[in-house]
Amino acid sequence: MGSSHIDLTKRHTDKPTFSAEKMAEVQGYIQSYPEGKHKSALIRILHVAEEEFGGWLSIETMDYVAEILNIQPIEVYEVATFYTMFNLEPVGKHVFEVCRTGPCMLVGSDEIIEYIGNKLNVKVGETTADGMFTLKTVECLGACGYAPMLQCGKKFHEYLTKERVDEIIESYKEGKVPN
Ligand code: FES
């Protein structure tokens, strides 16, 4: 289940517009559904929109997606607010989503969350002052056998220890995706 509201104070100042490349990707998703069912491409398009517009979905972005799909904005808001995977406010360049569900908790996810928070000087839900990292907690990401773990973008980081967290943060700071 997702967050229950949209913060209307968080906005993009300009109307978002997909690059030609991203628009081609979006149109590809739309065309993969039959006429009258184009709305089924919504979640995939929202992922593209997050990638394209700074990692989060503003009201303007959601309205733009509604326009492309020829649906009501509320139909986009309903989906975007239901799923926690979508960010409805600005986030850092790298978003750490640390799993806090039972199997991860049993092997120390609480300690890892606290360690990351202290290291980055943020609380859960906050972004570092330099805009580099956001710390979030999430429910099971299906990698319980590799716990404790976190997801950052499309990458899973597993068997986390404090030393491993240090390495991961350093790599992202250096502009590399850690192994
Ligand atoms: S409980 Fe953490 S990935 Fe499943």
Backbone and ligand atoms as CSV (ligand in chain L), in Angstrom:
chain,resi,resn,atom,element,x,y,z
A,1,MET,N,N,0.833,-1.198,0.000
A,1,MET,CA,C,0.000,0.000,0.000
A,1,MET,C,C,0.864,1.242,0.000
A,2,GLY,N,N,0.409,2.284,-0.610
A,2,GLY,CA,C,1.230,3.459,-0.769
A,2,GLY,C,C,0.862,4.576,0.174
A,3,SER,N,N,1.557,5.725,-0.006
A,3,SER,CA,C,1.231,6.867,0.807
A,3,SER,C,C,-0.150,7.366,0.395
A,4,SER,N,N,-0.812,8.049,1.311
A,4,SER,CA,C,-2.223,8.294,1.082
A,4,SER,C,C,-2.534,9.682,0.549
A,5,HIS,N,N,-1.513,10.495,0.375
A,5,HIS,CA,C,-1.845,11.827,-0.098
A,5,HIS,C,C,-0.754,12.341,-1.035
A,6,ILE,N,N,-1.096,13.403,-1.750
A,6,ILE,CA,C,-0.114,14.062,-2.598
A,6,ILE,C,C,0.136,15.436,-1.998
A,7,ASP,N,N,1.391,15.775,-1.804
A,7,ASP,CA,C,1.727,17.078,-1.241
A,7,ASP,C,C,1.741,18.102,-2.378
A,8,LEU,N,N,0.732,18.975,-2.366
A,8,LEU,CA,C,0.590,19.919,-3.472
A,8,LEU,C,C,1.641,21.031,-3.448
A,9,THR,N,N,2.417,21.084,-2.358
A,9,THR,CA,C,3.461,22.117,-2.320
A,9,THR,C,C,4.698,21.673,-3.090
A,10,LYS,N,N,4.782,20.367,-3.403
A,10,LYS,CA,C,5.956,19.846,-4.110
A,10,LYS,C,C,5.657,19.813,-5.609
A,11,ARG,N,N,6.232,20.707,-6.357
A,11,ARG,CA,C,5.881,20.810,-7.767
A,11,ARG,C,C,7.134,20.960,-8.625
A,12,HIS,N,N,7.001,20.578,-9.880
A,12,HIS,CA,C,8.021,20.954,-10.852
A,12,HIS,C,C,7.654,22.348,-11.349
A,13,THR,N,N,8.646,23.160,-11.600
A,13,THR,CA,C,8.301,24.514,-12.032
A,13,THR,C,C,7.923,24.556,-13.512
A,14,ASP,N,N,8.526,23.688,-14.315
A,14,ASP,CA,C,8.201,23.695,-15.747
A,14,ASP,C,C,7.355,22.486,-16.086
A,15,LYS,N,N,6.612,22.603,-17.181
A,15,LYS,CA,C,5.847,21.447,-17.632
A,15,LYS,C,C,6.824,20.373,-18.113
A,16,PRO,N,N,6.724,19.168,-17.580
A,16,PRO,CA,C,7.646,18.113,-18.023
A,16,PRO,C,C,7.364,17.717,-19.473
A,17,THR,N,N,8.409,17.369,-20.185
A,17,THR,CA,C,8.254,16.871,-21.559
A,17,THR,C,C,9.278,15.766,-21.768
A,18,PHE,N,N,8.824,14.596,-22.213
A,18,PHE,CA,C,9.755,13.501,-22.466
A,18,PHE,C,C,10.690,13.842,-23.620
A,19,SER,N,N,11.929,13.390,-23.512
A,19,SER,CA,C,12.847,13.474,-24.650
A,19,SER,C,C,12.277,12.590,-25.763
A,20,ALA,N,N,12.764,12.797,-26.982
A,20,ALA,CA,C,12.267,11.998,-28.114
A,20,ALA,C,C,12.470,10.511,-27.845
A,21,GLU,N,N,13.620,10.187,-27.245
A,21,GLU,CA,C,13.936,8.775,-26.975
A,21,GLU,C,C,12.962,8.174,-25.963
A,22,LYS,N,N,12.704,8.916,-24.898
A,22,LYS,CA,C,11.789,8.411,-23.865
A,22,LYS,C,C,10.350,8.362,-24.392
A,23,MET,N,N,9.997,9.341,-25.226
A,23,MET,CA,C,8.636,9.326,-25.774
A,23,MET,C,C,8.442,8.108,-26.670
A,24,ALA,N,N,9.498,7.736,-27.399
A,24,ALA,CA,C,9.404,6.533,-28.248
A,24,ALA,C,C,9.202,5.301,-27.362
A,25,GLU,N,N,9.912,5.259,-26.240
A,25,GLU,CA,C,9.756,4.138,-25.314
A,25,GLU,C,C,8.314,4.101,-24.779
A,26,VAL,N,N,7.825,5.265,-24.393
A,26,VAL,CA,C,6.458,5.369,-23.854
A,26,VAL,C,C,5.437,4.920,-24.903
A,27,GLN,N,N,5.627,5.395,-26.125
A,27,GLN,CA,C,4.673,5.021,-27.190
A,27,GLN,C,C,4.719,3.516,-27.452
A,28,GLY,N,N,5.911,2.947,-27.314
A,28,GLY,CA,C,6.055,1.495,-27.489
A,28,GLY,C,C,5.219,0.745,-26.463
A,29,TYR,N,N,5.253,1.211,-25.204
A,29,TYR,CA,C,4.446,0.575,-24.154
A,29,TYR,C,C,2.956,0.723,-24.462
A,30,ILE,N,N,2.582,1.938,-24.893
A,30,ILE,CA,C,1.158,2.187,-25.169
A,30,ILE,C,C,0.677,1.273,-26.304
A,31,GLN,N,N,1.496,1.176,-27.337
A,31,GLN,CA,C,1.075,0.386,-28.503
A,31,GLN,C,C,1.060,-1.119,-28.226
A,32,SER,N,N,1.669,-1.535,-27.122
A,32,SER,CA,C,1.648,-2.973,-26.833
A,32,SER,C,C,0.304,-3.409,-26.242
A,33,TYR,N,N,-0.587,-2.436,-26.022
A,33,TYR,CA,C,-1.938,-2.774,-25.551
A,33,TYR,C,C,-2.958,-2.398,-26.618
A,34,PRO,N,N,-4.057,-3.139,-26.699
A,34,PRO,CA,C,-5.049,-2.843,-27.738
A,34,PRO,C,C,-5.773,-1.515,-27.489
A,35,GLU,N,N,-6.336,-1.000,-28.540
A,35,GLU,CA,C,-7.136,0.228,-28.458
A,35,GLU,C,C,-8.142,0.110,-27.313
A,36,GLY,N,N,-8.259,1.154,-26.543
A,36,GLY,CA,C,-9.210,1.130,-25.422
A,36,GLY,C,C,-8.597,0.586,-24.144
A,37,LYS,N,N,-7.394,-0.013,-24.239
A,37,LYS,CA,C,-6.732,-0.579,-23.052
A,37,LYS,C,C,-5.379,0.083,-22.802
A,38,HIS,N,N,-5.188,1.240,-23.402
A,38,HIS,CA,C,-3.881,1.898,-23.291
A,38,HIS,C,C,-3.514,2.264,-21.863
A,39,LYS,N,N,-4.527,2.423,-21.021
A,39,LYS,CA,C,-4.252,2.784,-19.626
A,39,LYS,C,C,-3.415,1.703,-18.926
A,40,SER,N,N,-3.452,0.491,-19.482
A,40,SER,CA,C,-2.674,-0.598,-18.875
A,40,SER,C,C,-1.173,-0.316,-18.893
A,41,ALA,N,N,-0.757,0.635,-19.732
A,41,ALA,CA,C,0.677,0.978,-19.800
A,41,ALA,C,C,1.070,1.964,-18.701
A,42,LEU,N,N,0.122,2.362,-17.874
A,42,LEU,CA,C,0.367,3.450,-16.923
A,42,LEU,C,C,1.569,3.219,-16.007
A,43,ILE,N,N,1.645,2.054,-15.374
A,43,ILE,CA,C,2.734,1.844,-14.402
A,43,ILE,C,C,4.096,1.910,-15.086
A,44,ARG,N,N,4.178,1.317,-16.269
A,44,ARG,CA,C,5.464,1.358,-16.977
A,44,ARG,C,C,5.825,2.796,-17.348
A,45,ILE,N,N,4.837,3.561,-17.730
A,45,ILE,CA,C,5.104,4.955,-18.101
A,45,ILE,C,C,5.517,5.769,-16.867
A,46,LEU,N,N,4.908,5.466,-15.733
A,46,LEU,CA,C,5.296,6.191,-14.515
A,46,LEU,C,C,6.750,5.901,-14.144
A,47,HIS,N,N,7.185,4.661,-14.378
A,47,HIS,CA,C,8.608,4.355,-14.134
A,47,HIS,C,C,9.501,5.185,-15.060
A,48,VAL,N,N,9.109,5.269,-16.322
A,48,VAL,CA,C,9.902,6.063,-17.273
A,48,VAL,C,C,9.905,7.532,-16.831
A,49,ALA,N,N,8.748,7.994,-16.375
A,49,ALA,CA,C,8.632,9.401,-15.955
A,49,ALA,C,C,9.539,9.677,-14.748
A,50,GLU,N,N,9.587,8.741,-13.823
A,50,GLU,CA,C,10.480,8.946,-12.677
A,50,GLU,C,C,11.927,9.045,-13.131
A,51,GLU,N,N,12.297,8.134,-14.012
A,51,GLU,CA,C,13.672,8.135,-14.524
A,51,GLU,C,C,14.002,9.460,-15.205
A,52,GLU,N,N,13.035,9.946,-15.966
A,52,GLU,CA,C,13.266,11.140,-16.797
A,52,GLU,C,C,13.226,12.445,-16.004
A,53,PHE,N,N,12.389,12.480,-14.963
A,53,PHE,CA,C,12.145,13.761,-14.277
A,53,PHE,C,C,12.630,13.751,-12.829
A,54,GLY,N,N,13.861,13.299,-12.611
A,54,GLY,CA,C,14.497,13.477,-11.309
A,54,GLY,C,C,14.136,12.475,-10.243
A,55,GLY,N,N,13.571,11.337,-10.619
A,55,GLY,CA,C,13.352,10.277,-9.638
A,55,GLY,C,C,12.055,10.381,-8.862
A,56,TRP,N,N,11.178,11.323,-9.233
A,56,TRP,CA,C,9.928,11.445,-8.499
A,56,TRP,C,C,8.824,11.931,-9.427
A,57,LEU,N,N,7.586,11.805,-8.946
A,57,LEU,CA,C,6.419,12.174,-9.754
A,57,LEU,C,C,5.748,13.404,-9.144
A,58,SER,N,N,5.889,14.524,-9.808
A,58,SER,CA,C,5.192,15.734,-9.347
A,58,SER,C,C,3.777,15.716,-9.915
A,59,ILE,N,N,2.951,16.632,-9.433
A,59,ILE,CA,C,1.595,16.787,-9.985
A,59,ILE,C,C,1.690,17.032,-11.490
A,60,GLU,N,N,2.646,17.903,-11.869
A,60,GLU,CA,C,2.787,18.241,-13.295
A,60,GLU,C,C,3.137,17.010,-14.116
A,61,THR,N,N,4.023,16.174,-13.561
A,61,THR,CA,C,4.409,14.957,-14.289
A,61,THR,C,C,3.210,14.026,-14.427
A,62,MET,N,N,2.459,13.859,-13.344
A,62,MET,CA,C,1.302,12.951,-13.411
A,62,MET,C,C,0.236,13.492,-14.366
A,63,ASP,N,N,0.058,14.806,-14.367
A,63,ASP,CA,C,-0.912,15.399,-15.303
A,63,ASP,C,C,-0.466,15.174,-16.754
A,64,TYR,N,N,0.834,15.293,-16.966
A,64,TYR,CA,C,1.405,15.087,-18.310
A,64,TYR,C,C,1.175,13.644,-18.765
A,65,VAL,N,N,1.387,12.685,-17.854
A,65,VAL,CA,C,1.170,11.274,-18.186
A,65,VAL,C,C,-0.315,11.034,-18.493
A,66,ALA,N,N,-1.194,11.687,-17.730
A,66,ALA,CA,C,-2.644,11.557,-17.976
A,66,ALA,C,C,-2.979,12.054,-19.382
A,67,GLU,N,N,-2.355,13.163,-19.734
A,67,GLU,CA,C,-2.598,13.762,-21.057
A,67,GLU,C,C,-2.162,12.786,-22.159
A,68,ILE,N,N,-0.994,12.192,-21.998
A,68,ILE,CA,C,-0.474,11.262,-23.002
A,68,ILE,C,C,-1.410,10.063,-23.151
A,69,LEU,N,N,-1.920,9.573,-22.022
A,69,LEU,CA,C,-2.787,8.388,-22.067
A,69,LEU,C,C,-4.257,8.738,-22.324
A,70,ASN,N,N,-4.517,10.051,-22.368
A,70,ASN,CA,C,-5.887,10.504,-22.574
A,70,ASN,C,C,-6.827,9.962,-21.497
A,71,ILE,N,N,-6.379,10.092,-20.244
A,71,ILE,CA,C,-7.205,9.690,-19.108
A,71,ILE,C,C,-7.262,10.855,-18.118
A,72,GLN,N,N,-8.094,10.741,-17.103
A,72,GLN,CA,C,-8.221,11.807,-16.109
A,72,GLN,C,C,-6.997,11.794,-15.172
A,73,PRO,N,N,-6.516,12.961,-14.754
A,73,PRO,CA,C,-5.378,12.999,-13.814
A,73,PRO,C,C,-5.621,12.147,-12.569
A,74,ILE,N,N,-6.840,12.115,-12.058
A,74,ILE,CA,C,-7.117,11.348,-10.842
A,74,ILE,C,C,-6.794,9.864,-11.041
A,75,GLU,N,N,-6.930,9.381,-12.278
A,75,GLU,CA,C,-6.628,7.963,-12.541
A,75,GLU,C,C,-5.127,7.700,-12.371
A,76,VAL,N,N,-4.323,8.695,-12.655
A,76,VAL,CA,C,-2.876,8.564,-12.462
A,76,VAL,C,C,-2.542,8.709,-10.971
A,77,TYR,N,N,-3.162,9.697,-10.310
A,77,TYR,CA,C,-2.879,9.912,-8.881
A,77,TYR,C,C,-3.219,8.648,-8.082
A,78,GLU,N,N,-4.333,8.011,-8.431
A,78,GLU,CA,C,-4.765,6.811,-7.691
A,78,GLU,C,C,-3.686,5.734,-7.727
A,79,VAL,N,N,-3.104,5.531,-8.887
A,79,VAL,CA,C,-2.078,4.492,-9.028
A,79,VAL,C,C,-0.778,4.922,-8.355
A,80,ALA,N,N,-0.379,6.163,-8.594
A,80,ALA,CA,C,0.908,6.641,-8.059
A,80,ALA,C,C,0.905,6.665,-6.534
A,81,THR,N,N,-0.244,6.945,-5.928
A,81,THR,CA,C,-0.286,7.010,-4.459
A,81,THR,C,C,-0.472,5.624,-3.844
A,82,PHE,N,N,-0.899,4.662,-4.633
A,82,PHE,CA,C,-1.133,3.320,-4.085
A,82,PHE,C,C,0.175,2.567,-3.861
A,83,TYR,N,N,1.117,2.739,-4.767
A,83,TYR,CA,C,2.357,1.957,-4.713
A,83,TYR,C,C,3.501,2.756,-4.079
A,84,THR,N,N,4.111,2.164,-3.029
A,84,THR,CA,C,5.204,2.877,-2.354
A,84,THR,C,C,6.433,3.010,-3.241
A,85,MET,N,N,6.495,2.234,-4.326
A,85,MET,CA,C,7.688,2.310,-5.175
A,85,MET,C,C,7.775,3.660,-5.895
A,86,PHE,N,N,6.673,4.390,-5.966
A,86,PHE,CA,C,6.736,5.699,-6.615
A,86,PHE,C,C,6.988,6.782,-5.574
A,87,ASN,N,N,7.896,7.691,-5.920
A,87,ASN,CA,C,8.208,8.805,-5.020
A,87,ASN,C,C,7.354,10.002,-5.405
A,88,LEU,N,N,6.667,10.543,-4.421
A,88,LEU,CA,C,5.772,11.669,-4.701
A,88,LEU,C,C,6.358,12.993,-4.233
A,89,GLU,N,N,7.598,12.946,-3.814
A,89,GLU,CA,C,8.296,14.189,-3.514
A,89,GLU,C,C,9.753,14.029,-3.925
A,90,PRO,N,N,10.471,15.144,-4.049
A,90,PRO,CA,C,11.850,15.063,-4.542
A,90,PRO,C,C,12.702,14.117,-3.697
A,91,VAL,N,N,13.580,13.390,-4.361
A,91,VAL,CA,C,14.468,12.439,-3.674
A,91,VAL,C,C,15.901,12.698,-4.115
A,92,GLY,N,N,16.823,12.066,-3.407
A,92,GLY,CA,C,18.226,12.193,-3.763
A,92,GLY,C,C,18.546,11.429,-5.045
A,93,LYS,N,N,19.768,11.601,-5.493
A,93,LYS,CA,C,20.212,10.920,-6.715
A,93,LYS,C,C,20.140,9.398,-6.529
A,94,HIS,N,N,20.482,8.939,-5.333
A,94,HIS,CA,C,20.435,7.507,-5.027
A,94,HIS,C,C,19.457,7.281,-3.872
A,95,VAL,N,N,18.484,6.427,-4.094
A,95,VAL,CA,C,17.489,6.158,-3.049
A,95,VAL,C,C,17.757,4.770,-2.475
A,96,PHE,N,N,18.108,4.734,-1.189
A,96,PHE,CA,C,18.304,3.456,-0.502
A,96,PHE,C,C,16.980,3.003,0.081
A,97,GLU,N,N,16.484,1.884,-0.407
A,97,GLU,CA,C,15.251,1.321,0.134
A,97,GLU,C,C,15.646,0.067,0.908
A,98,VAL,N,N,15.692,0.215,2.227
A,98,VAL,CA,C,16.173,-0.890,3.056
A,98,VAL,C,C,14.982,-1.711,3.519
A,99,CYS,N,N,15.051,-3.017,3.278
A,99,CYS,CA,C,13.961,-3.900,3.691
A,99,CYS,C,C,13.951,-4.031,5.212
A,100,ARG,N,N,12.760,-3.918,5.778
A,100,ARG,CA,C,12.653,-3.997,7.254
A,100,ARG,C,C,11.707,-5.119,7.679
A,101,THR,N,N,11.331,-5.978,6.752
A,101,THR,CA,C,10.386,-7.055,7.079
A,101,THR,C,C,11.105,-8.181,7.849
A,102,GLY,N,N,10.289,-9.030,8.510
A,102,GLY,CA,C,10.777,-10.049,9.441
A,102,GLY,C,C,12.109,-10.702,9.121
A,103,PRO,N,N,12.240,-11.424,8.014
A,103,PRO,CA,C,13.499,-12.127,7.750
A,103,PRO,C,C,14.712,-11.199,7.711
A,104,CYS,N,N,14.558,-10.003,7.167
A,104,CYS,CA,C,15.682,-9.056,7.170
A,104,CYS,C,C,15.906,-8.517,8.574
A,105,MET,N,N,14.813,-8.290,9.303
A,105,MET,CA,C,14.936,-7.750,10.663
A,105,MET,C,C,15.677,-8.730,11.571
A,106,LEU,N,N,15.389,-10.030,11.370
A,106,LEU,CA,C,16.016,-11.055,12.218
A,106,LEU,C,C,17.537,-11.086,12.070
A,107,VAL,N,N,18.030,-10.627,10.924
A,107,VAL,CA,C,19.484,-10.635,10.741
A,107,VAL,C,C,20.058,-9.215,10.700
A,108,GLY,N,N,19.358,-8.289,11.356
A,108,GLY,CA,C,19.996,-7.003,11.632
A,108,GLY,C,C,19.621,-5.815,10.775
A,109,SER,N,N,18.468,-5.851,10.089
A,109,SER,CA,C,18.142,-4.682,9.249
A,109,SER,C,C,17.959,-3.415,10.075
A,110,ASP,N,N,17.437,-3.545,11.300
A,110,ASP,CA,C,17.259,-2.338,12.140
A,110,ASP,C,C,18.601,-1.640,12.360
A,111,GLU,N,N,19.613,-2.478,12.645
A,111,GLU,CA,C,20.938,-1.924,12.896
A,111,GLU,C,C,21.511,-1.271,11.635
A,112,ILE,N,N,21.257,-1.912,10.491
A,112,ILE,CA,C,21.742,-1.368,9.215
A,112,ILE,C,C,21.059,-0.029,8.920
A,113,ILE,N,N,19.754,0.032,9.170
A,113,ILE,CA,C,19.011,1.277,8.919
A,113,ILE,C,C,19.572,2.398,9.800
A,114,GLU,N,N,19.804,2.051,11.067
A,114,GLU,CA,C,20.334,3.050,11.992
A,114,GLU,C,C,21.747,3.485,11.553
A,115,TYR,N,N,22.536,2.509,11.121
A,115,TYR,CA,C,23.902,2.808,10.704
A,115,TYR,C,C,23.910,3.745,9.489
A,116,ILE,N,N,23.074,3.441,8.508
A,116,ILE,CA,C,23.029,4.291,7.304
A,116,ILE,C,C,22.557,5.693,7.685
A,117,GLY,N,N,21.525,5.753,8.526
A,117,GLY,CA,C,20.999,7.051,8.954
A,117,GLY,C,C,22.071,7.891,9.633
A,118,ASN,N,N,22.834,7.259,10.540
A,118,ASN,CA,C,23.890,7.995,11.247
A,118,ASN,C,C,24.998,8.414,10.295
A,119,LYS,N,N,25.352,7.503,9.406
A,119,LYS,CA,C,26.447,7.792,8.476
A,119,LYS,C,C,26.086,8.946,7.530
A,120,LEU,N,N,24.851,8.938,7.078
A,120,LEU,CA,C,24.430,9.974,6.126
A,120,LEU,C,C,23.820,11.194,6.819
A,121,ASN,N,N,23.652,11.060,8.148
A,121,ASN,CA,C,23.050,12.147,8.923
A,121,ASN,C,C,21.625,12.469,8.456
A,122,VAL,N,N,20.845,11.439,8.250
A,122,VAL,CA,C,19.430,11.606,7.872
A,122,VAL,C,C,18.577,10.632,8.679
A,123,LYS,N,N,17.298,10.982,8.786
A,123,LYS,CA,C,16.330,10.033,9.337
A,123,LYS,C,C,15.680,9.317,8.154
A,124,VAL,N,N,14.965,8.241,8.462
A,124,VAL,CA,C,14.253,7.528,7.393
A,124,VAL,C,C,13.275,8.512,6.732
A,125,GLY,N,N,13.291,8.533,5.415
A,125,GLY,CA,C,12.405,9.435,4.672
A,125,GLY,C,C,13.100,10.724,4.270
A,126,GLU,N,N,14.317,10.943,4.794
A,126,GLU,CA,C,15.005,12.206,4.493
A,126,GLU,C,C,16.086,12.019,3.427
A,127,THR,N,N,16.481,13.164,2.877
A,127,THR,CA,C,17.535,13.213,1.846
A,127,THR,C,C,18.720,13.997,2.382
A,128,THR,N,N,19.920,13.558,2.040
A,128,THR,CA,C,21.120,14.261,2.519
A,128,THR,C,C,21.160,15.690,1.958
A,129,ALA,N,N,21.835,16.556,2.696
A,129,ALA,CA,C,21.879,17.975,2.323
A,129,ALA,C,C,22.446,18.180,0.916
A,130,ASP,N,N,23.360,17.287,0.494
A,130,ASP,CA,C,23.954,17.456,-0.847
A,130,ASP,C,C,23.090,16.830,-1.948
A,131,GLY,N,N,21.920,16.285,-1.567
A,131,GLY,CA,C,21.010,15.727,-2.575
A,131,GLY,C,C,21.464,14.393,-3.144
A,132,MET,N,N,22.465,13.773,-2.508
A,132,MET,CA,C,23.006,12.522,-3.066
A,132,MET,C,C,22.186,11.290,-2.686
A,133,PHE,N,N,21.726,11.227,-1.424
A,133,PHE,CA,C,21.092,9.994,-0.945
A,133,PHE,C,C,19.776,10.266,-0.221
A,134,THR,N,N,18.816,9.371,-0.459
A,134,THR,CA,C,17.575,9.353,0.328
A,134,THR,C,C,17.507,7.988,1.003
A,135,LEU,N,N,17.101,7.990,2.269
A,135,LEU,CA,C,16.962,6.735,3.006
A,135,LEU,C,C,15.479,6.431,3.208
A,136,LYS,N,N,15.066,5.259,2.721
A,136,LYS,CA,C,13.684,4.818,2.926
A,136,LYS,C,C,13.705,3.398,3.493
A,137,THR,N,N,12.618,3.015,4.125
A,137,THR,CA,C,12.468,1.605,4.480
A,137,THR,C,C,11.286,1.066,3.688
A,138,VAL,N,N,11.366,-0.206,3.359
A,138,VAL,CA,C,10.310,-0.837,2.558
A,138,VAL,C,C,10.015,-2.224,3.121
A,139,GLU,N,N,8.920,-2.788,2.658
A,139,GLU,CA,C,8.595,-4.162,3.044
A,139,GLU,C,C,9.265,-5.125,2.060
A,140,CYS,N,N,9.188,-6.389,2.379
A,140,CYS,CA,C,9.911,-7.457,1.677
A,140,CYS,C,C,10.069,-7.238,0.170
A,141,LEU,N,N,11.313,-7.316,-0.281
A,141,LEU,CA,C,11.606,-7.141,-1.707
A,141,LEU,C,C,11.890,-8.481,-2.380
A,142,GLY,N,N,11.574,-9.548,-1.684
A,142,GLY,CA,C,11.691,-10.874,-2.294
A,142,GLY,C,C,13.110,-11.415,-2.321
A,143,ALA,N,N,13.992,-10.826,-1.539
A,143,ALA,CA,C,15.377,-11.316,-1.506
A,143,ALA,C,C,15.713,-11.778,-0.091
A,144,CYS,N,N,14.742,-12.375,0.576
A,144,CYS,CA,C,14.896,-12.737,1.995
A,144,CYS,C,C,16.091,-13.667,2.214
A,145,GLY,N,N,16.422,-14.485,1.229
A,145,GLY,CA,C,17.529,-15.423,1.363
A,145,GLY,C,C,18.883,-14.739,1.361
A,146,TYR,N,N,18.892,-13.457,1.056
A,146,TYR,CA,C,20.152,-12.704,0.965
A,146,TYR,C,C,20.162,-11.544,1.957
A,147,ALA,N,N,19.359,-11.700,3.004
A,147,ALA,CA,C,19.165,-10.627,3.986
A,147,ALA,C,C,20.411,-10.388,4.850
A,148,PRO,N,N,20.539,-9.179,5.426
A,148,PRO,CA,C,19.712,-7.996,5.162
A,148,PRO,C,C,20.079,-7.361,3.817
A,149,MET,N,N,19.133,-6.652,3.252
A,149,MET,CA,C,19.373,-6.140,1.901
A,149,MET,C,C,18.714,-4.774,1.703
A,150,LEU,N,N,19.186,-4.102,0.667
A,150,LEU,CA,C,18.536,-2.855,0.251
A,150,LEU,C,C,18.533,-2.794,-1.264
A,151,GLN,N,N,17.579,-2.026,-1.776
A,151,GLN,CA,C,17.521,-1.781,-3.217
A,151,GLN,C,C,17.891,-0.328,-3.464
A,152,CYS,N,N,18.693,-0.104,-4.504
A,152,CYS,CA,C,19.004,1.258,-4.929
A,152,CYS,C,C,18.836,1.285,-6.444
A,153,GLY,N,N,17.833,1.998,-6.923
A,153,GLY,CA,C,17.509,1.941,-8.347
A,153,GLY,C,C,17.116,0.525,-8.705
A,154,LYS,N,N,17.777,-0.029,-9.744
A,154,LYS,CA,C,17.435,-1.395,-10.151
A,154,LYS,C,C,18.319,-2.432,-9.478
A,155,LYS,N,N,19.228,-1.972,-8.640
A,155,LYS,CA,C,20.247,-2.862,-8.077
A,155,LYS,C,C,19.890,-3.297,-6.650
A,156,PHE,N,N,20.025,-4.592,-6.392
A,156,PHE,CA,C,19.882,-5.123,-5.032
A,156,PHE,C,C,21.272,-5.236,-4.405
A,157,HIS,N,N,21.408,-4.771,-3.172
A,157,HIS,CA,C,22.639,-4.960,-2.410
A,157,HIS,C,C,22.296,-5.881,-1.247
A,158,GLU,N,N,22.995,-7.006,-1.194
A,158,GLU,CA,C,22.580,-8.082,-0.284
A,158,GLU,C,C,23.655,-8.386,0.763
A,159,TYR,N,N,23.273,-9.224,1.734
A,159,TYR,CA,C,24.166,-9.595,2.838
A,159,TYR,C,C,24.845,-8.351,3.422
A,160,LEU,N,N,24.056,-7.351,3.743
A,160,LEU,CA,C,24.636,-6.087,4.207
A,160,LEU,C,C,25.305,-6.214,5.571
A,161,THR,N,N,26.449,-5.584,5.671
A,161,THR,CA,C,27.141,-5.385,6.947
A,161,THR,C,C,27.497,-3.895,6.970
A,162,LYS,N,N,27.985,-3.430,8.102
A,162,LYS,CA,C,28.372,-2.012,8.149
A,162,LYS,C,C,29.500,-1.729,7.158
A,163,GLU,N,N,30.436,-2.676,7.063
A,163,GLU,CA,C,31.567,-2.490,6.135
A,163,GLU,C,C,31.049,-2.444,4.693
A,164,ARG,N,N,30.100,-3.302,4.398
A,164,ARG,CA,C,29.534,-3.360,3.044
A,164,ARG,C,C,28.793,-2.049,2.735
A,165,VAL,N,N,28.078,-1.539,3.734
A,165,VAL,CA,C,27.366,-0.268,3.554
A,165,VAL,C,C,28.372,0.841,3.245
A,166,ASP,N,N,29.485,0.855,3.983
A,166,ASP,CA,C,30.528,1.873,3.732
A,166,ASP,C,C,30.989,1.805,2.274
A,167,GLU,N,N,31.250,0.583,1.818
A,167,GLU,CA,C,31.731,0.413,0.429
A,167,GLU,C,C,30.688,0.893,-0.583
A,168,ILE,N,N,29.438,0.538,-0.315
A,168,ILE,CA,C,28.357,0.909,-1.244
A,168,ILE,C,C,28.240,2.430,-1.339
A,169,ILE,N,N,28.246,3.083,-0.192
A,169,ILE,CA,C,28.111,4.548,-0.191
A,169,ILE,C,C,29.307,5.191,-0.894
A,170,GLU,N,N,30.505,4.709,-0.597
A,170,GLU,CA,C,31.696,5.272,-1.242
A,170,GLU,C,C,31.623,5.128,-2.762
A,171,SER,N,N,31.196,3.941,-3.222
A,171,SER,CA,C,31.110,3.726,-4.674
A,171,SER,C,C,30.145,4.702,-5.322
A,172,TYR,N,N,28.956,4.859,-4.720
A,172,TYR,CA,C,28.004,5.795,-5.313
A,172,TYR,C,C,28.561,7.211,-5.307
A,173,LYS,N,N,29.260,7.574,-4.230
A,173,LYS,CA,C,29.850,8.919,-4.180
A,173,LYS,C,C,30.865,9.124,-5.297
A,174,GLU,N,N,31.563,8.031,-5.651
A,174,GLU,CA,C,32.571,8.113,-6.717
A,174,GLU,C,C,31.934,7.982,-8.095
A,175,GLY,N,N,30.616,7.881,-8.134
A,175,GLY,CA,C,29.919,7.805,-9.413
A,175,GLY,C,C,29.886,6.415,-10.006
A,176,LYS,N,N,30.214,5.407,-9.185
A,176,LYS,CA,C,30.194,4.017,-9.677
A,176,LYS,C,C,28.997,3.288,-9.077
A,177,VAL,N,N,28.525,2.261,-9.791
A,177,VAL,CA,C,27.493,1.392,-9.218
A,177,VAL,C,C,28.236,0.245,-8.537
A,178,PRO,N,N,28.056,0.116,-7.216
A,178,PRO,CA,C,28.798,-0.958,-6.512
A,178,PRO,C,C,28.396,-2.341,-6.990
A,179,ASN,N,N,29.324,-3.281,-6.903
A,179,ASN,CA,C,29.009,-4.665,-7.283
A,179,ASN,C,C,28.091,-5.288,-6.253
L,1,FES,S1,S,12.251,-9.862,4.238
L,1,FES,FE1,FE,13.740,-8.576,3.376
L,1,FES,S2,S,13.773,-9.190,1.312
L,1,FES,FE2,FE,12.212,-10.411,2.189
